[in-house]
Amino acid sequence: MAASVEYDSVVPVVEAVQRGDALAFKELLRRQDRWVRGVVMGVIADRDRTDDVVQQVWTSVWWRIKDLRDPRRWRGWLYRLARNAALDAGRSKSRNRESPVGQIERTGSSASPETLAVLGERDQAVRDAIARLPVLYREPFVLRHLENWSYRQIAELMEIPVDTVETRLVRARRLLREALKGKI
């Protein structure tokens, strides 16, 4: 019930943003940025590119929110905008991969370079396997396991039954196990 109250309380904010209220836009961004990030991560599964795509989504929201005919349907509209931006980013950019040397420099860790290189390779193998999942399975997987969303939240967002979310997560985990067999 609390989620519904939060959902309903955003409609007046969306209406204010449609009228060009910059403060209302900042409030919408504050309330919904994490949710948008979850949607984007579900599609591209790349934390490094997520910030750029999310910024692009919020820019699009500002310029296109007047096109939203029914402010009560803002959540689906925002979901489609975020998902499409993430899909476009996934098609248009190649992935940047950080070298083990970069990981060592970034972490400032006292672990040996060999240890960090092995951990970096393992982490990269997992990220690559997640990125290769079909979007159908990657979206709920990232939302559940990287963003810690509930099955119900994922089902509402994707407009599918909770049972379908469960099925897709089982299949995603199976595909990941197969893809990572012998690699980690």
Stockholm file with secondary structure:
# STOCKHOLM 1.0

chainA/1-184         MAASVEYDSVVPVVEAVQRGDALAFKELLRRQDRWVRGVVMGVIADRDRTDDVVQQVWTSVWWRIKDLRDPRRWRGWLYRLARNAALDAGRSKSRNRESPVGQIERTGSSASPETLAVLGERDQAVRDAIARLPVLYREPFVLRHLENWSYRQIAELMEIPVDTVETRLVRARRLLREALKGKI
#=GR chainA/1-184 SS CHHHHHHHHTHHHHHHHHTTCHHHHHHHHHHHHHHHHHHHHHHHCCHHHHHHHHHHHHHHHHHHGGGCSCGGGHHHHHHHHHHHHHHHHHHHCCCCCCCHHHHHHHHTCSSCHHHHHHHHHHHHHHHHHHHHSCHHHHHHHHHHHTSCCCHHHHHHHHTSCHHHHHHHHHHHHHHHHHHHTTTC
#=GC SS_cons         CHHHHHHHHTHHHHHHHHTTCHHHHHHHHHHHHHHHHHHHHHHHCCHHHHHHHHHHHHHHHHHHGGGCSCGGGHHHHHHHHHHHHHHHHHHHCCCCCCCHHHHHHHHTCSSCHHHHHHHHHHHHHHHHHHHHSCHHHHHHHHHHHTSCCCHHHHHHHHTSCHHHHHHHHHHHHHHHHHHHTTTC
//
